[in-house]
């Protein structure tokens, strides 16, 4: 049996955070994966990542991640214990079915309208100032406002909804502090209780909205109330965290290439290309964590069973075997459809990838239409190498 796992490069997580693209570019040509000093094995190449996303020998982690953080009960733990993203086999299929079917074309069209409306409303608040922070003033708020619209959250409740989601999401960002984890636990419980009350209102006053449709479908699939609530919570997490960073990244990358920014401003049909290329260069999700349940051979290297396996989107989407000039931002690439890897693949592909694309495309469209003279006043940095990434602040301005 092949066994070269002992010679796989051991890389410090601190080195990844210091120069993530440089480290991946260094190891990717010679090794299909690297070992991390913090534990686990990170798969680097596009074809391997894409294949393993669909390989039954690599499964979702269940509650391993919160357990690793010392969390074995509570609202944060329930997100992993009862969620679709962390489940396997028949349980995963049952939890996913109702949510997938709830996203009918009319729901997605309605959601795009929510995103566009929220984007315009945000720009209205700072349009006359000539400057705003792309991360905190726009990208952090836009997904939350759009999801509040989709869920039918009354306007007076939106600020507290946004605060609780922001606090809960801190647990999923890189290196949360002990205090942040504690606050995230309380926020997750408040959010779940609020969503339960929201569902009770829908049950009393049935409508044609997304929640009413999802409730009906979840009853058909015999989901428990806790499962229903957790799927909505996971939808909120997935529809906010990755989008915030990706929206900042795609805008910064475009503004760094003035000719391409102008092209998108002049031709709205280029927005999907710009979004795809932004996802390729700086995805909002660094990758996904899985567990190997059997030995897996990759190019003569053996990945042992029982390993935490990190399928790296960041590395795969700059794989020089697949992408010409992988570090260049180019919205005219012929293979931009491959950037959809940023939403995962296989049975666990993001159930709300269409929502994420709507947020990114509409968010960028409104910026290019309303603020074609936008320019960078600084730069953004991105952190995180194994799940959700986070972005620094980034000021932009224009002549009002």
C-alpha positions in Angstrom: 0.0 0.0 0.0 1.3 3.4 -0.9 2.0 5.6 2.1 3.7 8.9 1.5 1.6 10.9 4.0 4.6 11.2 6.3 6.4 13.2 3.6 3.6 15.5 2.8 4.7 19.1 3.4 3.8 20.4 6.8 2.7 24.0 6.7 2.1 26.4 9.5 -1.3 28.1 9.6 0.5 31.4 10.3 2.4 31.1 7.1 -0.9 30.6 5.2 -2.4 33.7 6.8 0.7 35.7 5.9 0.7 34.8 2.2 -2.0 32.3 1.4 -1.7 32.5 -2.4 2.0 32.4 -2.3 2.1 29.3 -0.1 -0.4 27.5 -2.3 1.4 28.4 -5.5 4.7 27.1 -4.0 3.3 23.6 -3.1 0.6 23.0 -5.7 2.9 22.0 -8.5 4.7 19.3 -6.5 2.1 18.0 -4.0 -1.7 17.4 -4.3 -2.1 18.2 -0.6 -0.4 19.6 2.4 -0.6 18.9 6.1 -1.4 21.7 8.5 0.3 22.2 11.9 -3.2 22.8 13.4 -4.4 19.4 12.1 -6.0 18.1 8.9 -4.9 17.8 5.3 -5.6 20.5 2.7 -6.3 19.4 -0.9 -4.9 22.0 -3.4 -5.6 21.2 -7.0 -8.8 22.0 -8.9 -9.5 18.5 -10.3 -8.9 16.8 -7.0 -11.1 19.3 -5.1 -13.9 19.0 -7.6 -13.7 15.2 -7.6 -13.6 14.8 -3.9 -16.6 17.1 -3.4 -18.5 14.2 -5.1 -16.6 11.3 -3.6 -18.6 9.3 -1.0 -15.4 8.5 0.8 -15.3 12.1 1.9 -18.2 13.1 4.1 -19.6 16.0 6.0 -18.2 16.5 9.5 -21.4 16.5 11.5 -20.7 18.0 14.9 -16.9 17.6 14.8 -16.2 21.3 14.3 -18.1 22.6 17.4 -16.8 19.7 19.4 -13.3 20.7 18.5 -14.1 24.1 19.9 -15.4 22.5 23.1 -19.0 23.1 22.2 -21.2 20.0 22.8 -24.6 21.5 23.3 -26.6 24.7 22.8 -27.8 26.8 19.9 -24.5 26.8 18.0 -24.1 23.1 18.4 -27.7 22.6 17.1 -26.7 24.4 13.9 -24.3 21.5 13.2 -26.4 18.7 14.7 -29.6 19.4 12.9 -28.4 21.2 9.7 -28.3 20.0 6.1 -24.7 21.2 5.4 -23.2 19.0 8.1 -25.4 15.9 7.6 -24.8 12.8 5.4 -26.7 10.2 3.4 -30.5 9.9 3.9 -30.6 12.6 6.7 -28.9 15.1 4.4 -31.3 14.2 1.5 -34.4 14.6 3.7 -33.3 18.0 5.1 -32.2 19.3 1.8 -35.3 18.4 -0.2 -37.8 21.0 1.1 -35.3 23.8 1.1 -34.2 23.1 -2.5 -37.8 22.9 -3.7 -38.7 26.1 -1.9 -36.5 28.1 -4.2 -38.9 28.2 -7.1 -38.1 30.6 -10.0 -40.6 33.2 -8.7 -38.9 33.1 -5.3 -35.5 33.8 -6.9 -36.9 36.6 -9.0 -38.5 38.2 -5.9 -35.2 37.8 -4.1 -33.3 39.7 -6.8 -35.8 42.5 -6.4 -35.1 42.6 -2.6 -31.4 42.7 -3.3 -31.7 45.5 -5.8 -34.1 47.5 -3.6 -31.8 47.1 -0.6 -28.7 48.1 -2.6 -30.4 51.3 -3.9 -31.6 52.1 -0.4 -28.1 51.8 1.1 -26.6 54.0 -1.6 -29.3 56.6 -1.0 -28.1 56.9 2.6 -24.5 58.0 1.6 -24.9 59.1 -2.0 -24.4 62.8 -1.2 -21.3 62.2 1.1 -19.0 61.1 -1.7 -17.5 58.3 0.3 -18.3 55.1 2.3 -16.8 51.9 3.6 -17.3 49.2 1.1 -17.2 46.4 3.7 -19.2 47.8 6.7 -21.5 50.2 5.0 -22.5 48.1 2.0 -21.3 44.5 1.8 -22.1 43.7 5.4 -25.6 45.1 5.3 -26.8 44.2 1.8 -27.2 40.4 2.3 -28.9 40.9 5.6 -31.4 43.4 4.3 -32.2 41.2 1.3 -32.7 38.1 3.4 -34.9 40.1 5.8 -37.1 40.9 2.7 -37.2 37.3 1.6 -38.2 36.1 5.1 -40.8 38.8 5.5 -39.3 40.3 8.6 -41.2 43.5 9.6 -39.2 46.7 9.2 -39.1 47.5 12.9 -37.5 44.1 13.6 -34.8 44.4 10.9 -32.1 46.2 13.1 -32.3 43.6 15.9 -32.3 40.8 13.2 -29.2 42.2 11.7 -27.4 42.6 15.0 -28.2 39.0 16.1 -27.0 37.5 12.7 -23.8 39.6 12.8 -23.1 38.4 16.4 -23.9 34.8 15.6 -21.8 34.8 12.5 -18.7 35.8 14.5 -18.4 32.1 15.5 -17.9 31.1 11.9 -15.3 33.7 11.1 -11.5 33.1 11.5 -10.2 32.9 15.0 -13.2 34.0 17.1 -12.4 35.1 20.7 -14.0 33.3 23.7 -16.2 36.3 24.3 -17.3 36.3 20.7 -18.3 32.7 20.9 -20.3 33.3 24.0 -22.1 36.2 22.4 -22.6 34.1 19.3 -24.4 31.4 21.4 -26.8 33.9 22.9 -27.4 35.6 19.5 -28.1 32.2 17.8 -30.7 31.4 20.5 -32.4 34.8 20.1 -32.4 34.4 16.3 -33.9 30.9 16.5 -36.6 32.0 18.9 -37.5 35.0 16.7 -37.7 32.8 13.6 -40.0 30.4 15.5 -42.3 33.3 16.3 -42.1 34.4 12.7 -43.2 30.9 11.6 -46.1 30.9 14.0 -47.3 34.1 12.4 -47.1 32.5 9.0 -49.0 29.5 10.2 -51.8 31.8 11.5 -51.8 33.9 8.4 -50.7 31.8 5.4 -49.2 33.7 2.5 -47.5 33.0 -0.8 -44.1 34.0 0.5 -40.9 31.9 0.8 -41.5 30.9 4.5 -45.0 29.7 3.8 -43.8 27.6 0.8 -41.0 26.2 2.9 -43.2 25.3 5.8 -45.6 23.4 3.5 -42.8 21.4 1.9 -41.0 20.7 5.2 -44.3 19.2 6.6 -44.4 16.9 3.5 -40.9 15.8 4.3 -41.7 15.3 8.0 -39.0 17.7 9.3 -39.0 18.5 13.0 -39.6 22.1 14.0 -35.9 22.3 15.1 -34.8 21.0 11.8 -36.9 23.6 10.0 -35.5 26.4 12.1 -31.9 25.3 11.7 -32.2 25.1 7.9 -33.3 28.7 7.9 -30.4 29.6 10.2 -27.9 27.8 7.9 -29.5 29.6 5.0 -28.9 33.0 6.7 -25.3 32.1 7.6 -24.5 30.9 4.0 -26.3 33.9 2.5 -24.4 36.5 4.5 -20.9 35.5 5.5 -19.5 34.4 2.1 -21.3 37.1 0.3 -19.9 40.0 2.4 -16.3 39.1 1.6 -16.9 38.2 -2.0 -18.8 41.4 -2.7 -15.9 43.5 -1.4 -13.4 41.4 -3.3 -15.1 41.6 -6.7 -15.5 45.3 -6.4 -12.0 45.9 -5.3 -10.6 43.7 -8.1 -12.7 45.5 -10.7 -11.8 49.0 -9.4 -8.1 47.9 -9.5 -8.5 47.4 -13.3 -10.2 50.6 -14.5 -10.7 49.4 -18.0 -12.6 46.4 -16.8 -14.6 48.5 -14.3 -15.6 50.8 -17.2 -16.5 47.9 -19.4 -18.9 46.6 -16.8 -20.4 50.0 -16.2 -21.0 50.4 -19.9 -22.3 46.9 -20.4 -24.4 45.4 -17.6 -24.3 42.0 -19.4 -20.7 41.7 -18.2 -21.7 41.7 -14.5 -22.0 37.9 -14.2 -18.5 37.6 -15.7 -17.1 40.0 -13.2 -18.8 38.2 -10.3 -17.4 34.8 -11.5 -13.9 36.1 -11.9 -14.1 37.8 -8.5 -15.2 34.5 -6.9 -12.3 32.8 -8.6 -9.6 35.1 -7.4 -10.9 35.8 -3.9 -13.8 33.5 -2.9 -15.8 34.3 0.2 -15.6 30.7 1.4 -12.0 29.5 1.6 -13.1 25.8 1.3 -15.0 23.2 3.0 -14.0 20.7 5.8 -14.8 17.0 5.3 -13.8 13.7 6.9 -12.2 10.9 4.9 -13.9 7.6 5.8 -11.6 5.5 3.6 -8.1 5.7 2.3 -7.9 7.8 -0.9 -5.0 7.7 -3.3 -4.1 11.0 -5.1 -1.3 10.9 -7.7 0.7 8.3 -5.7 0.1 10.0 -2.3 -2.2 8.3 0.2 -4.7 10.3 2.2 -5.5 8.2 5.2 -8.9 7.3 6.6 -10.1 9.3 9.6 -8.5 12.6 8.5 -10.0 16.1 8.5 -9.8 17.0 4.8 -9.9 20.7 3.8 -10.9 21.0 0.2 -9.4 24.4 -0.7 -11.3 26.6 -3.1 -8.8 29.3 -2.8 -6.0 27.1 -4.1 -8.1 25.2 -6.6 -9.4 28.4 -8.2 -5.9 29.6 -9.0 -4.6 26.2 -10.2 -2.3 26.9 -13.1 -3.2 23.6 -14.7 -6.7 24.9 -15.2 -6.5 28.7 -15.4 -4.1 30.7 -17.7 -2.5 33.6 -15.8 -4.2 32.4 -12.6 -3.3 35.5 -10.6 -4.6 38.0 -13.1 -8.2 39.4 -13.0 -9.8 38.9 -16.4 -13.5 39.0 -16.9 -13.1 37.7 -20.5 -11.7 34.3 -19.5 -13.3 31.5 -21.5 -13.7 29.1 -18.6 -15.3 31.3 -16.0 -18.1 28.8 -15.4 -15.5 26.8 -13.4 -15.6 29.5 -10.8 -18.9 28.0 -9.6 -16.7 25.7 -7.6 -16.7 28.5 -5.0 -20.2 27.3 -4.0 -19.1 23.7 -3.6 -20.2 20.7 -5.5 -21.8 17.3 -5.4 -24.6 16.4 -2.9 -23.4 19.2 -0.5 -23.3 22.0 -3.1 -24.6 25.1 -1.5 -28.4 24.8 -1.6 -28.8 28.6 -1.9 -26.1 29.2 -4.5 -28.6 31.0 -6.7 -29.3 33.4 -3.8 -25.6 34.1 -3.4 -25.2 34.8 -7.1 -28.2 37.1 -7.0 -26.7 39.1 -4.1 -23.4 39.4 -5.8 -24.7 40.3 -9.2 -27.4 42.7 -8.1 -25.1 44.3 -5.6 -22.5 44.9 -8.2 -25.0 46.0 -10.8 -26.4 48.8 -8.6 -22.9 50.0 -7.8 -21.9 50.3 -11.4 -25.2 52.0 -12.4 -25.4 54.4 -9.5 -21.7 55.1 -8.9 -19.7 54.7 -12.2 -17.1 57.1 -10.9 -16.3 55.0 -7.9 -12.6 54.7 -7.0 -10.5 53.0 -4.3 -9.1 55.1 -1.5 -7.2 52.2 0.0 -7.1 48.4 -0.3 -8.8 45.4 1.3 -7.2 42.4 2.9 -8.8 39.0 3.3 -8.2 36.5 6.0 -9.2 32.8 6.6 -8.0 29.6 4.9 -10.4 26.8 5.9 -14.0 28.0 5.9 -15.6 31.5 6.0 -13.2 34.4 5.2 -13.4 37.9 6.5 -12.4 41.2 4.9 -10.9 44.4 6.3 -12.5 47.8 5.8 -12.1 49.4 2.5 -12.9 53.1 1.8 -14.2 54.1 -1.7 -15.2 57.5 -3.0 -16.5 59.5 -5.9 -17.3 63.0 -6.8 -20.9 63.6 -5.6 
